[in-house]
């Protein structure tokens, strides 16, 4: 695992993935205050924009503490933050795992179905395997979140188990470097 200074800027055909900045909190609030977005997350919907300021600060602290964290996803065409994606070092215990690289993503509903999660996921995995030299990246999704489970499979992840969270069953996925295309 790395603790180097993170200076990540990833670019795809339609997206820019960059570190979160304090000014991103208003767009992040649109995401985290939407009940549809938060339906399978297992966290409460945010009700005050100030809460998003704390979330951005927490992510920025992860950059300092762990050398990486989720990235703001900017749609090139509109110039707007439409969600987040990326690999973070998960330091809490999930499904018996601790200190592991985890891919995650979350997008505004108006962008769903456009392939942004897959596009940003591929860029993030490329960074994880080639720049971070990760041998394996994990991911998990609520069993009811069919779209997210489909995206993980599309990215090449293999479902290797399931575990129970307070809000239901989650599927556990892993992707080994040699299986990443």
LINUR-V861609 format. One record per backbone hydrogen bond with DSSP energy under -0.5 kcal/mol. CO is the residue of the C=O (numbers start at 1). NH is the residue of the N-H. E is the energy in kcal/mol with one decimal. If there is no record, write none. Layout:
co=CO nh=NH e=E
co=CO nh=NH e=E
This chain:
co=5 nh=7 e=-0.5
co=8 nh=19 e=-0.7
co=10 nh=17 e=-3.2
co=14 nh=76 e=-2.5
co=15 nh=12 e=-2.8
co=16 nh=18 e=-0.6
co=16 nh=74 e=-3.2
co=17 nh=10 e=-2.9
co=18 nh=72 e=-2.5
co=21 nh=24 e=-2.3
co=22 nh=25 e=-1.4
co=23 nh=26 e=-0.6
co=24 nh=28 e=-2.2
co=25 nh=29 e=-2.1
co=26 nh=30 e=-1.3
co=27 nh=31 e=-1.1
co=28 nh=32 e=-2.7
co=29 nh=33 e=-1.6
co=31 nh=34 e=-1.2
co=32 nh=46 e=-2.8
co=33 nh=35 e=-0.6
co=34 nh=38 e=-2.1
co=35 nh=39 e=-0.6
co=38 nh=41 e=-1.5
co=38 nh=42 e=-0.7
co=48 nh=51 e=-1.6
co=48 nh=52 e=-0.6
co=49 nh=52 e=-0.8
co=49 nh=53 e=-1.0
co=50 nh=54 e=-1.4
co=51 nh=55 e=-1.7
co=52 nh=56 e=-2.5
co=53 nh=57 e=-2.1
co=54 nh=58 e=-2.3
co=55 nh=59 e=-2.4
co=56 nh=60 e=-2.6
co=57 nh=61 e=-2.0
co=58 nh=62 e=-1.8
co=59 nh=63 e=-1.6
co=60 nh=64 e=-1.4
co=61 nh=65 e=-3.1
co=62 nh=66 e=-3.0
co=62 nh=67 e=-0.6
co=62 nh=68 e=-0.7
co=63 nh=67 e=-1.4
co=70 nh=20 e=-0.5
co=71 nh=85 e=-2.1
co=72 nh=18 e=-2.2
co=72 nh=74 e=-0.6
co=73 nh=75 e=-0.5
co=73 nh=82 e=-2.7
co=73 nh=83 e=-0.9
co=74 nh=16 e=-2.2
co=74 nh=76 e=-0.6
co=75 nh=79 e=-3.0
co=80 nh=75 e=-2.7
co=80 nh=82 e=-0.5
co=82 nh=108 e=-2.6
co=83 nh=73 e=-2.9
co=84 nh=106 e=-2.5
co=85 nh=71 e=-3.4
co=86 nh=104 e=-2.0
co=88 nh=90 e=-0.9
co=88 nh=102 e=-2.6
co=89 nh=91 e=-0.8
co=90 nh=99 e=-0.9
co=90 nh=100 e=-1.6
co=94 nh=97 e=-2.5
co=97 nh=94 e=-2.3
co=100 nh=90 e=-3.2
co=101 nh=138 e=-2.9
co=102 nh=88 e=-2.1
co=104 nh=86 e=-1.4
co=106 nh=84 e=-2.7
co=108 nh=111 e=-2.3
co=109 nh=112 e=-1.5
co=111 nh=114 e=-1.3
co=115 nh=119 e=-2.6
co=116 nh=120 e=-2.9
co=117 nh=121 e=-2.2
co=118 nh=122 e=-2.5
co=119 nh=123 e=-1.7
co=120 nh=124 e=-2.4
co=121 nh=125 e=-2.7
co=122 nh=126 e=-2.5
co=123 nh=127 e=-2.0
co=124 nh=128 e=-2.6
co=125 nh=129 e=-2.9
co=126 nh=130 e=-2.4
co=127 nh=131 e=-2.2
co=127 nh=132 e=-2.0
co=128 nh=134 e=-2.5
co=135 nh=177 e=-2.8
co=137 nh=175 e=-2.4
co=138 nh=103 e=-2.6
co=139 nh=173 e=-3.0
co=141 nh=171 e=-3.3
co=142 nh=145 e=-1.8
co=144 nh=146 e=-1.8
co=145 nh=149 e=-2.3
co=146 nh=150 e=-2.3
co=147 nh=151 e=-2.3
co=148 nh=152 e=-2.3
co=149 nh=153 e=-1.9
co=150 nh=154 e=-2.5
co=151 nh=155 e=-2.2
co=152 nh=157 e=-2.3
co=153 nh=156 e=-1.3
co=158 nh=160 e=-0.5
co=158 nh=174 e=-2.0
co=161 nh=172 e=-3.0
co=163 nh=170 e=-3.2
co=165 nh=168 e=-1.9
co=168 nh=165 e=-3.4
co=169 nh=143 e=-3.3
co=170 nh=163 e=-2.2
co=171 nh=141 e=-1.8
co=172 nh=160 e=-2.5
co=172 nh=161 e=-1.2
co=173 nh=139 e=-1.7
co=174 nh=158 e=-2.6
co=175 nh=137 e=-2.3
co=176 nh=179 e=-1.9
co=176 nh=180 e=-0.5
co=177 nh=180 e=-1.5
